[in-house]
């Protein structure tokens, strides 16, 4: 089975415009964000981070801001269970959907997703409708016992000069069903209508999903099926 991430889904969704045969640009990487994510994981594991914070003023600022504005990240609430740096996978159709979540807080009749990012998108109003948040919510709705309406997502967008921005939304059955329809439309681009995968070209598909070859090269690699 092929593993599919939110970045892969975003590329597949954009591939319907066949007029542009240029290779799809790779997703922007944020090395600083990954470093801060590791720092947060070490903190939640109660490992020493003071020496690192002393040498990185920007991280020290972000860490202090989250401690002040989001104490629930570290607090021990009664009847609450937390996991961090969680890799989630779910077998759907003929692929494995995969995503990673910074922090999950399990409460009675509520599951909260908390992610943090060191880059702030321009469209904050619709940020939780992007592929990554929607995939997080969808996989949790599929794999956990919570109803969609009992799942909440919170994003903390950290900024270099200003205070962090918090964006929080509750999930719903309507949003779950809408994303499932959108997901099946996108996945249909790599699977025949009968639900089987007869392509002997998984390598080229993987290269396409990673932005290494153009749409034209990928389509040319798919053998024609006689009707």
FENSULSUL-V264776 format. One record per pair of residues at least 4 apart in sequence whose C-alpha atoms are under 7 Angstrom apart, sorted by the first residue. I is the first residue (numbers start at 0). J is the second residue. If there is no record, write none. Layout:
I,J
I,J
This chain:
0,93
0,94
0,95
1,94
1,95
2,94
2,95
2,96
2,97
3,7
3,8
3,94
3,95
3,96
3,97
4,8
4,96
4,97
4,98
5,9
5,130
5,131
5,134
6,10
6,26
7,11
7,208
7,209
8,12
8,185
9,13
9,130
10,14
10,23
10,208
11,185
12,185
14,214
20,213
20,214
20,215
21,213
22,210
22,211
22,212
22,213
22,214
23,210
23,213
24,210
25,209
25,210
29,33
30,34
31,35
32,36
32,116
32,117
33,37
34,38
35,39
35,58
36,40
37,41
38,42
39,43
40,44
40,83
40,84
41,45
41,46
42,46
42,48
43,73
48,52
49,53
50,54
51,55
52,56
52,58
52,59
55,59
56,60
57,61
58,62
59,63
60,64
61,65
61,157
62,66
63,67
64,68
65,69
66,70
70,74
78,106
79,104
79,105
79,106
80,104
80,105
80,106
81,103
81,104
81,105
82,102
82,103
82,104
83,101
83,102
83,103
84,99
84,100
84,101
84,102
85,99
85,100
85,101
86,98
86,99
86,100
87,97
87,98
87,99
88,95
88,96
88,97
88,98
89,95
89,96
89,97
89,138
90,94
90,95
90,96
91,95
91,96
98,135
100,114
101,113
101,114
102,112
102,113
102,114
103,111
103,112
103,113
104,110
104,111
104,112
105,109
105,110
105,111
106,110
108,145
108,149
109,149
109,150
110,149
110,150
110,151
111,150
111,151
111,152
112,151
112,152
112,153
113,152
113,153
113,154
114,153
114,154
114,155
115,154
115,155
115,156
116,155
116,156
116,157
117,156
117,157
117,158
118,156
118,157
118,158
119,156
119,157
119,158
122,126
127,132
127,133
128,132
128,133
129,133
130,134
131,135
132,136
133,137
134,138
135,139
136,140
137,141
137,175
138,142
139,143
140,145
140,146
140,147
145,149
145,150
146,150
147,170
147,171
147,172
148,169
148,170
148,171
148,172
150,169
150,170
151,168
151,169
151,170
152,167
152,168
152,169
153,165
153,166
153,167
153,168
154,165
154,166
154,167
155,163
155,164
155,165
155,166
156,163
156,164
156,165
157,163
157,164
158,162
158,163
170,174
171,175
172,176
173,177
174,178
175,179
176,180
177,181
178,182
179,183
180,184
181,185
182,186
183,187
186,190
187,191
187,192
190,194
190,195
190,196
191,195
191,196
198,221
200,204
200,220
201,205
202,206
203,207
203,217
204,208
204,217
205,209
206,210
206,211
206,212
207,211
207,212
207,213
207,214
207,217
212,216
212,217
213,217
214,218
215,219
216,220
217,221
